[in-house]
Amino acid sequence: MARSPTFKRKRLTELYASLPATKKYPGKEKVRGEVAAKLSQKILDKGNQRGDC
């Protein structure tokens, strides 16, 4: 059985900016709004599957 390679632990500060940013950050409020919309849709879909509505 093949073993996975082990990696040395690194601090987050060492990893900072190691990956390129491919898109601009839209802002905290917009991200929160998107998450709230997805969660509410998920809750509504789950309720509709059970026939509660």
N, CA, C and O atoms as a GROMACS GRO file, in nm:
protein
  212
    1MET      N    1   0.085  -0.118   0.000
    1MET     CA    2   0.000   0.000   0.000
    1MET      C    3   0.090   0.125   0.000
    1MET      O    4   0.184   0.135   0.079
    2ALA      N    5   0.061   0.217  -0.087
    2ALA     CA    6   0.140   0.340  -0.097
    2ALA      C    7   0.106   0.435   0.016
    2ALA      O    8  -0.009   0.447   0.057
    3ARG      N    9   0.207   0.501   0.066
    3ARG     CA   10   0.187   0.597   0.175
    3ARG      C   11   0.180   0.737   0.118
    3ARG      O   12   0.246   0.770   0.020
    4SER      N   13   0.099   0.818   0.180
    4SER     CA   14   0.090   0.958   0.140
    4SER      C   15   0.212   1.033   0.192
    4SER      O   16   0.262   1.001   0.299
    5PRO      N   17   0.259   1.130   0.118
    5PRO     CA   18   0.374   1.208   0.168
    5PRO      C   19   0.332   1.293   0.287
    5PRO      O   20   0.219   1.343   0.293
    6THR      N   21   0.423   1.309   0.379
    6THR     CA   22   0.394   1.394   0.495
    6THR      C   23   0.450   1.533   0.468
    6THR      O   24   0.551   1.549   0.400
    7PHE      N   25   0.383   1.631   0.522
    7PHE     CA   26   0.422   1.769   0.503
    7PHE      C   27   0.457   1.831   0.637
    7PHE      O   28   0.395   1.801   0.739
    8LYS      N   29   0.557   1.918   0.635
    8LYS     CA   30   0.592   1.991   0.755
    8LYS      C   31   0.483   2.091   0.787
    8LYS      O   32   0.427   2.154   0.697
    9ARG      N   33   0.453   2.106   0.912
    9ARG     CA   34   0.353   2.205   0.954
    9ARG      C   35   0.407   2.345   0.934
    9ARG      O   36   0.524   2.372   0.961
   10LYS      N   37   0.321   2.433   0.886
   10LYS     CA   38   0.360   2.572   0.866
   10LYS      C   39   0.261   2.662   0.937
   10LYS      O   40   0.145   2.626   0.956
   11ARG      N   41   0.309   2.777   0.973
   11ARG     CA   42   0.220   2.876   1.034
   11ARG      C   43   0.141   2.945   0.924
   11ARG      O   44   0.184   2.949   0.809
   12LEU      N   45   0.026   2.998   0.960
   12LEU     CA   46  -0.056   3.069   0.862
   12LEU      C   47   0.018   3.188   0.804
   12LEU      O   48   0.000   3.222   0.686
   13THR      N   49   0.100   3.252   0.886
   13THR     CA   50   0.174   3.368   0.835
   13THR      C   51   0.272   3.328   0.725
   13THR      O   52   0.304   3.409   0.638
   14GLU      N   53   0.321   3.205   0.729
   14GLU     CA   54   0.411   3.158   0.624
   14GLU      C   55   0.335   3.130   0.494
   14GLU      O   56   0.391   3.140   0.385
   15LEU      N   57   0.209   3.095   0.506
   15LEU     CA   58   0.128   3.062   0.389
   15LEU      C   59   0.060   3.184   0.329
   15LEU      O   60   0.008   3.177   0.217
   16TYR      N   61   0.059   3.295   0.399
   16TYR     CA   62  -0.008   3.416   0.355
   16TYR      C   63   0.044   3.459   0.218
   16TYR      O   64   0.165   3.470   0.197
   17ALA      N   65  -0.047   3.483   0.127
   17ALA     CA   66  -0.018   3.528  -0.010
   17ALA      C   67   0.058   3.425  -0.092
   17ALA      O   68   0.120   3.460  -0.192
   18SER      N   69   0.054   3.299  -0.052
   18SER     CA   70   0.120   3.197  -0.133
   18SER      C   71   0.035   3.157  -0.252
   18SER      O   72   0.087   3.106  -0.351
   19LEU      N   73  -0.096   3.181  -0.244
   19LEU     CA   74  -0.185   3.156  -0.356
   19LEU      C   75  -0.231   3.288  -0.415
   19LEU      O   76  -0.261   3.382  -0.340
   20PRO      N   77  -0.238   3.297  -0.546
   20PRO     CA   78  -0.280   3.424  -0.606
   20PRO      C   79  -0.430   3.447  -0.588
   20PRO      O   80  -0.509   3.353  -0.588
   21ALA      N   81  -0.468   3.571  -0.572
   21ALA     CA   82  -0.609   3.608  -0.563
   21ALA      C   83  -0.662   3.619  -0.705
   21ALA      O   84  -0.615   3.702  -0.783
   22THR      N   85  -0.761   3.537  -0.738
   22THR     CA   86  -0.811   3.536  -0.875
   22THR      C   87  -0.934   3.624  -0.892
   22THR      O   88  -0.969   3.661  -1.004
   23LYS      N   89  -1.001   3.658  -0.781
   23LYS     CA   90  -1.114   3.748  -0.792
   23LYS      C   91  -1.118   3.841  -0.672
   23LYS      O   92  -1.065   3.809  -0.565
   24LYS      N   93  -1.179   3.953  -0.690
   24LYS     CA   94  -1.184   4.055  -0.586
   24LYS      C   95  -1.283   4.016  -0.477
   24LYS      O   96  -1.388   3.959  -0.506
   25TYR      N   97  -1.250   4.045  -0.353
   25TYR     CA   98  -1.337   4.017  -0.240
   25TYR      C   99  -1.455   4.114  -0.241
   25TYR      O  100  -1.434   4.235  -0.240
   26PRO      N  101  -1.580   4.063  -0.244
   26PRO     CA  102  -1.695   4.152  -0.258
   26PRO      C  103  -1.732   4.230  -0.132
   26PRO      O  104  -1.806   4.328  -0.141
   27GLY      N  105  -1.682   4.191  -0.018
   27GLY     CA  106  -1.714   4.260   0.107
   27GLY      C  107  -1.792   4.169   0.201
   27GLY      O  108  -1.865   4.079   0.159
   28LYS      N  109  -1.775   4.196   0.328
   28LYS     CA  110  -1.833   4.110   0.432
   28LYS      C  111  -1.985   4.108   0.426
   28LYS      O  112  -2.045   4.001   0.438
   29GLU      N  113  -2.047   4.222   0.408
   29GLU     CA  114  -2.194   4.228   0.408
   29GLU      C  115  -2.254   4.151   0.290
   29GLU      O  116  -2.355   4.082   0.305
   30LYS      N  117  -2.193   4.162   0.175
   30LYS     CA  118  -2.243   4.090   0.057
   30LYS      C  119  -2.229   3.939   0.077
   30LYS      O  120  -2.320   3.863   0.044
   31VAL      N  121  -2.115   3.896   0.130
   31VAL     CA  122  -2.093   3.753   0.155
   31VAL      C  123  -2.195   3.702   0.256
   31VAL      O  124  -2.251   3.594   0.238
   32ARG      N  125  -2.220   3.778   0.362
   32ARG     CA  126  -2.319   3.737   0.462
   32ARG      C  127  -2.458   3.726   0.401
   32ARG      O  128  -2.534   3.634   0.433
   33GLY      N  129  -2.492   3.819   0.312
   33GLY     CA  130  -2.621   3.815   0.245
   33GLY      C  131  -2.636   3.691   0.157
   33GLY      O  132  -2.742   3.628   0.156
   34GLU      N  133  -2.530   3.657   0.085
   34GLU     CA  134  -2.533   3.538   0.000
   34GLU      C  135  -2.549   3.411   0.083
   34GLU      O  136  -2.624   3.321   0.047
   35VAL      N  137  -2.477   3.404   0.194
   35VAL     CA  138  -2.486   3.287   0.282
   35VAL      C  139  -2.627   3.276   0.342
   35VAL      O  140  -2.684   3.167   0.347
   36ALA      N  141  -2.682   3.388   0.386
   36ALA     CA  142  -2.816   3.387   0.442
   36ALA      C  143  -2.919   3.342   0.339
   36ALA      O  144  -3.010   3.265   0.372
   37ALA      N  145  -2.906   3.388   0.216
   37ALA     CA  146  -2.999   3.349   0.110
   37ALA      C  147  -2.990   3.199   0.082
   37ALA      O  148  -3.093   3.133   0.066
   38LYS      N  149  -2.869   3.145   0.076
   38LYS     CA  150  -2.852   3.002   0.049
   38LYS      C  151  -2.906   2.918   0.163
   38LYS      O  152  -2.970   2.815   0.140
   39LEU      N  153  -2.880   2.960   0.288
   39LEU     CA  154  -2.929   2.883   0.402
   39LEU      C  155  -3.082   2.886   0.409
   39LEU      O  156  -3.144   2.784   0.437
   40SER      N  157  -3.141   3.001   0.385
   40SER     CA  158  -3.288   3.010   0.390
   40SER      C  159  -3.350   2.926   0.279
   40SER      O  160  -3.453   2.862   0.300
   41GLN      N  161  -3.288   2.925   0.160
   41GLN     CA  162  -3.340   2.843   0.050
   41GLN      C  163  -3.329   2.695   0.085
   41GLN      O  164  -3.419   2.617   0.055
   42LYS      N  165  -3.220   2.657   0.148
   42LYS     CA  166  -3.201   2.518   0.189
   42LYS      C  167  -3.306   2.476   0.291
   42LYS      O  168  -3.360   2.366   0.284
   43ILE      N  169  -3.334   2.564   0.386
   43ILE     CA  170  -3.436   2.535   0.488
   43ILE      C  171  -3.575   2.523   0.424
   43ILE      O  172  -3.652   2.434   0.458
   44LEU      N  173  -3.605   2.615   0.332
   44LEU     CA  174  -3.735   2.610   0.265
   44LEU      C  175  -3.749   2.484   0.180
   44LEU      O  176  -3.855   2.421   0.179
   45ASP      N  177  -3.643   2.446   0.110
   45ASP     CA  178  -3.647   2.324   0.029
   45ASP      C  179  -3.666   2.201   0.115
   45ASP      O  180  -3.740   2.109   0.078
   46LYS      N  181  -3.601   2.198   0.229
   46LYS     CA  182  -3.613   2.083   0.320
   46LYS      C  183  -3.756   2.074   0.373
   46LYS      O  184  -3.812   1.965   0.385
   47GLY      N  185  -3.815   2.189   0.406
   47GLY     CA  186  -3.953   2.190   0.455
   47GLY      C  187  -4.051   2.145   0.349
   47GLY      O  188  -4.148   2.076   0.379
   48ASN      N  189  -4.027   2.184   0.222
   48ASN     CA  190  -4.116   2.145   0.114
   48ASN      C  191  -4.108   1.995   0.085
   48ASN      O  192  -4.207   1.936   0.042
   49GLN      N  193  -3.994   1.936   0.108
   49GLN     CA  194  -3.980   1.792   0.084
   49GLN      C  195  -4.062   1.711   0.185
   49GLN      O  196  -4.114   1.605   0.151
   50ARG      N  197  -4.072   1.762   0.307
   50ARG     CA  198  -4.148   1.691   0.410
   50ARG      C  199  -4.297   1.724   0.402
   50ARG      O  200  -4.378   1.654   0.463
   51GLY      N  201  -4.333   1.828   0.328
   51GLY     CA  202  -4.474   1.864   0.317
   51GLY      C  203  -4.524   1.948   0.434
   51GLY      O  204  -4.644   1.950   0.461
   52ASP      N  205  -4.433   2.018   0.504
   52ASP     CA  206  -4.473   2.099   0.618
   52ASP      C  207  -4.542   2.228   0.577
   52ASP      O  208  -4.621   2.283   0.654
   53CYS      N  209  -4.513   2.279   0.458
   53CYS     CA  210  -4.566   2.409   0.416
   53CYS      C  211  -4.705   2.400   0.364
   53CYS      O  212  -4.763   2.502   0.324
   0.00000   0.00000   0.00000
